[in-house]
């Protein structure tokens, strides 16, 4: 991951990556076979308040449930192989591409 533009922190360990995703803009990610949605992130105002809290010397307490959920998303993300990514790309792109080619062939045939 890249270095944080606000504080300069560069997460290296998995737990640091998870926590940095929690202290990011709000976002939602579907996870698991049934597509459960994990929502995480903080609003700009919340992030500014957290920044001031940390600057004053008080550590930010990460919600354990949120850390567990984002950790699950992160571990699933790390298991995605290039082969799986290629298969999923073909699975989702082949039908619209085939339909587009069929449409083009019909248009050319009608000429």
GROMACS elastic network, one bead per residue, 0.5 to 0.9 nm:
[ bonds ]
;  ai    aj funct       b0    kb
    1     4     6  0.88403   500
    1    10     6  0.69080   500
    1    11     6  0.65555   500
    1    12     6  0.76640   500
    1    17     6  0.75045   500
    2     5     6  0.86271   500
    2     9     6  0.86743   500
    2    10     6  0.62266   500
    2    11     6  0.78493   500
    3     6     6  0.88298   500
    3     7     6  0.82933   500
    3     8     6  0.54296   500
    3     9     6  0.54671   500
    3    11     6  0.73581   500
    4     7     6  0.56786   500
    4     9     6  0.52252   500
    4    10     6  0.62589   500
    4    11     6  0.86366   500
    4    20     6  0.85500   500
    5     8     6  0.57261   500
    5     9     6  0.81684   500
    6     9     6  0.82779   500
    7    51     6  0.87904   500
    9    20     6  0.88999   500
   10    16     6  0.84824   500
   10    17     6  0.85963   500
   10    20     6  0.89310   500
   11    14     6  0.78050   500
   11    15     6  0.83614   500
   11    16     6  0.50235   500
   11    17     6  0.52742   500
   11    18     6  0.87934   500
   11    19     6  0.87197   500
   11    20     6  0.71878   500
   12    15     6  0.84619   500
   12    16     6  0.64334   500
   12    17     6  0.68438   500
   13    16     6  0.52528   500
   13    17     6  0.64324   500
   13    18     6  0.88070   500
   14    17     6  0.51007   500
   14    18     6  0.62493   500
   14    19     6  0.86937   500
   14    71     6  0.80351   500
   14    74     6  0.79859   500
   14    75     6  0.86621   500
   15    19     6  0.61634   500
   15    20     6  0.85375   500
   15    67     6  0.83250   500
   15    71     6  0.74009   500
   16    19     6  0.50870   500
   16    20     6  0.60352   500
   16    21     6  0.85816   500
   17    20     6  0.50696   500
   17    21     6  0.62323   500
   17    22     6  0.87153   500
   17    71     6  0.89118   500
   17    74     6  0.83272   500
   18    21     6  0.51946   500
   18    22     6  0.64299   500
   18    23     6  0.88517   500
   18    67     6  0.67749   500
   18    68     6  0.89850   500
   18    70     6  0.60115   500
   18    71     6  0.59152   500
   18    73     6  0.89506   500
   18    74     6  0.69515   500
   19    23     6  0.63240   500
   19    24     6  0.88312   500
   19    62     6  0.75234   500
   19    67     6  0.69542   500
   19    70     6  0.82894   500
   19    71     6  0.88732   500
   20    24     6  0.64121   500
   21    24     6  0.51836   500
   21    25     6  0.81315   500
   21    40     6  0.76128   500
   21    41     6  0.66364   500
   21    70     6  0.77953   500
   22    25     6  0.80707   500
   22    26     6  0.82051   500
   22    40     6  0.56291   500
   22    42     6  0.70403   500
   22    62     6  0.82592   500
   22    66     6  0.78240   500
   22    67     6  0.76965   500
   22    70     6  0.75911   500
   23    26     6  0.86276   500
   23    40     6  0.83327   500
   23    41     6  0.55434   500
   23    42     6  0.59978   500
   23    47     6  0.68926   500
   23    50     6  0.87924   500
   24    27     6  0.83120   500
   24    40     6  0.80983   500
   24    42     6  0.59014   500
   24    43     6  0.80892   500
   24    44     6  0.88419   500
   24    47     6  0.78391   500
   25    40     6  0.81250   500
   25    42     6  0.53503   500
   25    43     6  0.60805   500
   25    44     6  0.73032   500
   25    47     6  0.85613   500
   26    39     6  0.73210   500
   26    40     6  0.56414   500
   26    42     6  0.52041   500
   26    43     6  0.63505   500
   27    38     6  0.84549   500
   27    39     6  0.58761   500
   27    40     6  0.56837   500
   27    41     6  0.59899   500
   27    42     6  0.86966   500
   28    37     6  0.63211   500
   28    38     6  0.55191   500
   28    40     6  0.62728   500
   28    41     6  0.84584   500
   29    35     6  0.86589   500
   29    36     6  0.81449   500
   29    37     6  0.54390   500
   29    38     6  0.52877   500
   29    39     6  0.64981   500
   29    40     6  0.84484   500
   29    70     6  0.89666   500
   29    73     6  0.75515   500
   30    34     6  0.85637   500
   30    36     6  0.53248   500
   30    38     6  0.62541   500
   30    39     6  0.88034   500
   30    73     6  0.81266   500
   31    34     6  0.74274   500
   31    35     6  0.50247   500
   31    36     6  0.52653   500
   31    37     6  0.61279   500
   31    38     6  0.70996   500
   31    72     6  0.78859   500
   31    73     6  0.60688   500
   31    76     6  0.76907   500
   32    35     6  0.53226   500
   32    36     6  0.63635   500
   32    37     6  0.88823   500
   32    72     6  0.88424   500
   32    73     6  0.83167   500
   32    76     6  0.79769   500
   33    36     6  0.79979   500
   38    66     6  0.83548   500
   38    69     6  0.64605   500
   38    70     6  0.71221   500
   38    73     6  0.79230   500
   39    66     6  0.84110   500
   39    69     6  0.86821   500
   39    70     6  0.84948   500
   40    66     6  0.71590   500
   40    69     6  0.88295   500
   40    70     6  0.75435   500
   42    45     6  0.79799   500
   42    46     6  0.57344   500
   42    47     6  0.60032   500
   43    46     6  0.51012   500
   43    47     6  0.61462   500
   43    48     6  0.86144   500
   44    47     6  0.50805   500
   44    48     6  0.61852   500
   44    49     6  0.86517   500
   45    48     6  0.51438   500
   45    49     6  0.62541   500
   45    50     6  0.86464   500
   46    49     6  0.50977   500
   46    50     6  0.61332   500
   46    51     6  0.85407   500
   47    50     6  0.50219   500
   47    51     6  0.60397   500
   47    52     6  0.86428   500
   48    51     6  0.50040   500
   48    52     6  0.63001   500
   48    53     6  0.86061   500
   49    52     6  0.51918   500
   49    53     6  0.61606   500
   49    54     6  0.87139   500
   50    54     6  0.61706   500
   50    55     6  0.85096   500
   50    59     6  0.88214   500
   50    60     6  0.68015   500
   51    54     6  0.52221   500
   51    55     6  0.60988   500
   51    56     6  0.86140   500
   51    60     6  0.88539   500
   52    56     6  0.61023   500
   52    57     6  0.87669   500
   52    58     6  0.89148   500
   53    56     6  0.52675   500
   53    57     6  0.67570   500
   53    58     6  0.55780   500
   53    59     6  0.70279   500
   53    60     6  0.71739   500
   54    57     6  0.52129   500
   54    58     6  0.51185   500
   54    59     6  0.53346   500
   54    60     6  0.64644   500
   55    58     6  0.73066   500
   55    59     6  0.86901   500
   56    59     6  0.87012   500
   61    64     6  0.86831   500
   62    65     6  0.87091   500
   62    66     6  0.75202   500
   62    67     6  0.68421   500
   63    66     6  0.53573   500
   63    67     6  0.62638   500
   63    68     6  0.87425   500
   64    67     6  0.50348   500
   64    68     6  0.61353   500
   64    69     6  0.86495   500
   65    68     6  0.51174   500
   65    69     6  0.62319   500
   65    70     6  0.86811   500
   66    69     6  0.50596   500
   66    70     6  0.60831   500
   66    71     6  0.83023   500
   67    70     6  0.52982   500
   67    71     6  0.58854   500
   67    72     6  0.85795   500
   68    71     6  0.50417   500
   68    72     6  0.62859   500
   68    73     6  0.88556   500
   69    72     6  0.51787   500
   69    73     6  0.65117   500
   69    74     6  0.87426   500
   70    73     6  0.50065   500
   70    74     6  0.60801   500
   70    75     6  0.85825   500
   71    75     6  0.60810   500
   71    76     6  0.85566   500
   72    75     6  0.52169   500
   72    76     6  0.62124   500
   72    77     6  0.85503   500
   73    76     6  0.51995   500
   73    77     6  0.60987   500
   73    78     6  0.86882   500
   74    77     6  0.50041   500
   74    78     6  0.62155   500
   74    79     6  0.88001   500
   75    78     6  0.51216   500
   75    79     6  0.64684   500
   76    79     6  0.52041   500
   76    80     6  0.68873   500
   77    80     6  0.55708   500
   78    81     6  0.80081   500
   80    83     6  0.82482   500
   80    84     6  0.63027   500
   80    85     6  0.67236   500
   81    84     6  0.52148   500
   81    85     6  0.62085   500
   81    86     6  0.86487   500
   82    86     6  0.61298   500
   82    87     6  0.86393   500
   83    86     6  0.50903   500
   83    87     6  0.61873   500
   83    88     6  0.85817   500
   84    87     6  0.50513   500
   84    88     6  0.60601   500
   84    89     6  0.84355   500
   85    88     6  0.51750   500
   85    89     6  0.60654   500
   85    90     6  0.86828   500
   86    89     6  0.50179   500
   86    90     6  0.62440   500
   86    91     6  0.85345   500
   87    90     6  0.52032   500
   87    91     6  0.60366   500
   87    92     6  0.86616   500
   88    92     6  0.61271   500
   88    93     6  0.83376   500
   89    92     6  0.53737   500
   89    93     6  0.58021   500
   89    94     6  0.79627   500
   90    93     6  0.51690   500
   90    94     6  0.52672   500
   90    95     6  0.85320   500
   91    94     6  0.58458   500
   91    95     6  0.75180   500
   92    95     6  0.67217   500
   92    96     6  0.78552   500
   93    96     6  0.57740   500
   93    97     6  0.61248   500
   93    98     6  0.85292   500
   94    97     6  0.51868   500
   94    98     6  0.58902   500
   94    99     6  0.84636   500
   95    98     6  0.51295   500
   95    99     6  0.60844   500
   95   100     6  0.85582   500
   96   100     6  0.60489   500
   96   101     6  0.85797   500
   97   100     6  0.50199   500
   97   101     6  0.61815   500
   97   102     6  0.85521   500
   98   101     6  0.50829   500
   98   102     6  0.60725   500
   98   103     6  0.85222   500
   99   102     6  0.50196   500
   99   103     6  0.60845   500
   99   104     6  0.85829   500
  100   103     6  0.50451   500
  100   104     6  0.61744   500
  100   105     6  0.86096   500
  101   104     6  0.50041   500
  101   105     6  0.61114   500
  101   106     6  0.86041   500
  102   105     6  0.50547   500
  102   106     6  0.62023   500
  102   107     6  0.86430   500
  103   106     6  0.51426   500
  103   107     6  0.62582   500
  103   108     6  0.86886   500
  104   107     6  0.50989   500
  104   108     6  0.61800   500
  104   109     6  0.85447   500
  105   108     6  0.50659   500
  105   109     6  0.59789   500
  105   110     6  0.85724   500
  106   109     6  0.50247   500
  106   110     6  0.61701   500
  106   111     6  0.89125   500
  107   110     6  0.52744   500
  107   111     6  0.67735   500
  108   111     6  0.54777   500
